[in-house]
Amino acid sequence: MDIVELEKGFQETEEIIKKLANENGNNVEIIRGGGISDTIHFIGDTRKVSEKEGYVKELPGILKIWDVSIPYKNIARIGAGKNGEVVHRANRIVEVKGLDGLIRKIGNGKHIFIVGPDSPQSLEQTLTIAKQAKAIGEKYGVLDRIIIRGGAFKPRTRPTDWRGLGWDGIKILDEVKLETGIPYVTEVMDHTMAEEVAKHADMIQIGTRNAQDFELLEAVGKTMKPVILKRGFGNESEEWFSAAEYIANQGNLDIVLCERGVKTLFIKEGYCRNTPDFNVITHAKKKTILPCIFDPSHVAGDDKIVMQNLLGCLPFKADGSITETLHIEAFRKEQKCDAAQALVMSIYEKAVQAILEYEKSVQPFVTEMDNYFLNRSKA
């Protein structure tokens, strides 16, 4: 028992279901329908509450009970009724609030621009980039679509590599947020740090190396902060979705999936760092209710091809992108991590222009094509 359809007007039954969910360790999310019924989604591990299905079925106003058969129940797109009916769940829109009073909505059909340094190395560097991003947002009317990124804690392949400023980096990001009003996302690498980082960051990132660190996934889920979950570089799609389910099982559905490329036999040739899988973006949006963004920096590894990769995700309906940038070209030699793949902000502005032009001129044709195939499948 994962979804209950309840006839409108049965408030007492709704309260009973809420209490039942709470007693069995679940949250509920209620979708107020435009017709005669609402749907109540049990969020979390539903095994205990499912034992009460017979009781729930007999409550006044209950119209249908739906099950989700696949392992990632909380984020699945499709549920099945007892008589073979199918329910298609609505897209999840993840909201990130800024001190500027604006709400960034990820998954509402508009590209979200997550941009900033690979990691904060100084206040001047990070604040300059954030001010440049704010200026772009104001110039093109997309400030409510901009989020700052920056890794205060850096997972590195070699232990001798620079691993970020840590809590000093968080202080820089906090100051940048206060100065600009723009929310920020930063990575958490250890489950013991999740709660404390969540007191500062507006959104938490789980990187590819930690995509199946299950204690970390659960800890981040418990913070109830929005989460970006990058695909593990060797993960099949179901492993990725199941990792997201660890977060959702804590009652947190504010999850944004992020495709960042996978390791293949072909990455040694020097033309990319990781192989981008654009098809998995479409697949993720078909199989789950979660928004999905794209990381053009880590698939490229070279700023000369970041732009092409960024624009390449658009026909696959990525809900946004997360891009590493420099404030000035001269800083590249001073950047301590992933300098080669960082776009200078003046070039990033061109990417924003191109994406907005795509939304205006090309996206309607892509939507028309999608509707054709959708209608054909229903015929």
Residue pairs with C-beta under 8 A, 6 or more apart in sequence:
1 42
1 46
1 49
1 50
1 52
1 53
1 56
1 65
1 66
1 67
2 41
2 42
2 46
2 50
2 66
2 67
2 68
2 73
2 74
2 79
3 39
3 40
3 41
3 42
3 65
3 66
3 67
3 68
3 79
3 87
3 89
4 17
4 39
4 40
4 42
4 56
4 62
4 64
4 65
4 66
5 37
5 38
5 39
5 40
5 62
5 63
5 64
5 65
5 66
6 13
6 14
6 17
6 37
6 38
6 39
6 40
6 61
6 62
6 63
7 36
7 37
7 61
7 62
7 63
8 33
8 36
8 37
8 38
9 61
10 59
10 60
10 61
12 60
13 59
13 60
13 61
13 62
14 30
14 38
14 40
16 59
17 28
17 40
17 56
17 59
18 28
20 49
20 52
20 56
21 27
21 28
21 42
21 49
24 48
24 49
24 52
25 44
25 45
25 48
26 42
26 43
26 44
26 45
26 46
26 48
26 49
26 251
27 42
27 43
27 44
27 251
28 40
28 41
28 42
28 43
29 40
29 41
29 43
29 253
30 38
30 39
30 40
30 41
31 38
31 39
31 40
31 41
31 90
32 38
33 39
37 63
39 87
41 89
42 49
43 74
43 248
43 251
43 253
44 74
44 248
44 249
44 250
44 251
45 249
46 73
53 65
56 62
56 65
57 65
64 81
64 82
64 85
65 81
65 82
66 79
66 80
66 81
66 85
66 87
67 79
67 80
67 81
67 82
68 76
68 78
68 79
68 80
69 80
70 76
71 238
71 241
71 242
71 245
72 238
72 241
72 242
72 244
72 245
72 248
72 288
73 245
74 245
74 248
74 249
74 253
75 92
75 241
75 244
75 245
75 248
75 253
75 255
75 288
75 289
75 290
76 89
76 287
76 288
76 289
77 88
77 89
77 286
77 287
77 288
77 289
78 86
78 87
78 88
78 89
79 86
79 87
79 89
80 86
80 87
81 87
89 289
90 289
91 107
91 285
91 289
91 291
92 107
92 253
92 254
92 255
92 289
92 290
92 291
93 105
93 106
93 107
93 108
93 291
94 105
94 106
94 107
94 226
94 254
94 255
94 256
94 290
94 291
95 103
95 104
95 105
95 106
95 226
95 254
96 103
96 104
96 106
96 147
96 183
96 185
96 202
96 203
96 226
97 103
97 104
97 183
97 202
98 104
98 177
98 181
98 182
98 183
98 202
99 177
99 178
99 181
99 182
99 183
100 143
100 180
100 181
100 182
101 181
102 143
102 144
102 181
103 144
104 112
104 144
104 145
104 146
104 147
104 183
105 112
105 144
106 112
106 226
106 256
106 291
106 293
106 319
106 320
107 256
107 290
107 291
107 319
110 145
110 359
111 145
111 314
111 318
111 319
111 320
111 321
111 355
111 359
112 145
112 146
112 147
112 293
112 319
112 320
112 321
113 133
113 136
113 137
113 142
113 145
113 146
113 147
113 320
113 321
113 323
113 352
113 355
114 146
114 147
114 148
114 149
114 185
114 228
114 293
114 320
114 321
114 322
114 323
115 129
115 133
115 146
115 147
115 148
115 149
115 322
115 323
115 325
115 348
116 126
116 129
116 130
116 133
116 148
116 149
116 150
116 184
116 324
116 325
117 125
117 126
117 129
117 149
117 150
117 324
117 325
117 326
117 327
117 335
117 342
118 150
118 151
118 154
118 324
118 335
118 337
118 338
118 339
118 342
119 150
119 151
119 152
119 154
119 164
119 165
119 169
119 336
119 337
120 126
120 150
120 151
120 152
120 164
120 165
120 169
120 172
120 173
120 176
121 165
121 334
121 335
121 336
122 172
123 172
123 175
123 176
125 327
125 331
126 148
126 150
126 172
126 173
126 176
127 172
127 175
127 176
127 179
127 180
128 327
128 328
129 148
129 325
129 326
129 327
129 345
130 148
130 176
130 179
130 180
130 182
131 179
131 180
132 327
132 345
133 146
133 148
133 182
133 345
134 143
134 146
134 180
134 181
134 182
136 142
136 146
136 345
136 348
136 349
136 352
137 143
137 144
137 145
137 146
137 182
140 352
140 353
140 356
142 352
142 356
143 182
145 320
146 182
147 182
147 183
147 184
147 185
147 202
147 203
148 173
148 176
148 177
148 180
148 182
148 183
148 184
148 185
149 184
149 185
149 186
149 205
149 322
149 323
149 324
150 169
150 172
150 173
150 184
150 186
151 164
151 169
151 186
151 187
151 205
151 337
152 164
152 165
152 166
152 167
152 168
152 169
152 170
152 172
152 173
152 186
152 187
153 163
153 164
153 166
153 169
153 186
153 187
153 188
153 189
153 193
154 161
154 162
154 163
154 164
154 187
154 337
155 163
155 187
155 189
155 207
155 209
155 210
156 162
156 163
156 337
161 337
162 336
162 337
164 337
165 172
169 186
170 186
170 197
170 200
170 201
173 184
173 186
173 200
173 201
174 200
176 182
176 184
177 183
177 184
177 202
183 202
183 203
184 201
184 202
184 203
185 201
185 202
185 203
185 204
185 205
185 228
185 322
186 197
186 200
186 201
186 204
186 205
187 204
187 205
187 206
187 207
188 194
188 197
188 204
188 205
188 206
188 216
188 220
189 207
189 210
189 216
190 216
191 213
191 215
191 216
191 218
191 219
191 220
192 219
194 204
194 216
194 219
194 220
194 222
194 223
195 219
195 222
195 223
197 204
198 204
198 220
198 223
198 225
201 225
202 225
202 226
203 225
203 226
203 227
203 228
204 220
204 223
204 225
204 226
204 227
204 228
205 227
205 228
205 230
205 258
206 213
206 216
206 217
206 220
206 227
206 228
206 229
206 230
207 230
208 230
208 231
208 232
208 233
208 260
208 298
209 232
209 233
210 216
211 229
211 230
211 231
211 232
211 235
211 240
211 243
212 232
212 235
212 239
212 243
214 243
214 246
217 229
217 243
217 246
217 247
218 246
218 247
218 249
218 250
220 227
220 247
220 252
221 227
221 246
221 247
221 248
221 249
221 250
221 251
221 252
222 250
222 252
223 252
224 250
224 251
224 252
224 254
225 252
225 254
226 254
226 255
226 256
227 247
227 252
227 254
227 255
227 256
228 256
228 258
228 293
228 322
229 240
229 243
229 244
229 247
229 255
229 256
229 257
229 258
230 258
230 260
230 295
231 240
231 257
231 258
231 259
231 260
231 262
231 280
232 239
232 240
232 243
233 260
233 261
233 262
233 263
233 274
234 262
234 263
235 243
235 262
237 280
237 283
237 284
237 287
240 257
240 280
240 284
241 257
241 284
241 287
241 288
244 255
244 257
244 288
244 290
247 255
248 255
253 289
253 290
255 290
256 290
256 291
256 292
256 293
256 319
256 320
257 284
257 288
257 290
257 291
257 292
257 293
258 292
258 293
258 294
258 295
258 322
259 276
259 277
259 278
259 280
259 281
259 284
259 292
259 293
259 294
259 295
259 313
259 318
260 274
260 294
260 295
260 298
260 299
261 272
261 273
261 274
261 275
261 276
261 277
261 295
261 298
261 299
262 274
262 275
262 277
263 274
263 275
264 275
266 272
266 275
267 273
267 274
267 275
271 305
272 299
272 300
272 301
272 302
272 305
273 298
273 299
273 300
273 301
273 302
273 341
274 298
274 299
274 301
275 299
276 294
276 296
276 299
276 309
276 312
276 313
278 294
278 312
278 313
278 315
278 316
279 316
281 292
281 294
281 313
281 316
281 317
281 318
282 316
282 317
284 290
284 292
285 291
285 292
285 317
291 319
291 320
292 318
292 319
293 318
293 319
293 320
293 321
293 322
294 309
294 310
294 313
294 316
294 318
294 320
294 321
294 322
295 321
295 322
295 323
296 306
296 307
296 309
296 310
296 312
296 313
296 321
296 323
297 306
297 322
297 323
297 324
297 338
297 341
297 342
297 343
298 341
299 309
300 306
300 309
300 341
301 340
301 341
302 340
302 341
303 340
303 341
303 342
303 343
303 344
303 347
306 323
306 341
306 343
307 343
307 347
307 350
307 351
310 321
310 323
310 351
310 355
311 351
311 354
311 355
311 358
313 321
314 355
314 358
314 362
314 363
315 362
315 366
317 366
317 370
323 343
323 348
323 351
324 338
324 341
324 342
324 343
325 342
325 343
325 344
325 345
325 348
326 332
326 335
326 339
326 342
326 343
326 344
326 345
327 344
327 345
328 344
329 344
332 339
332 342
333 339
335 342
343 351
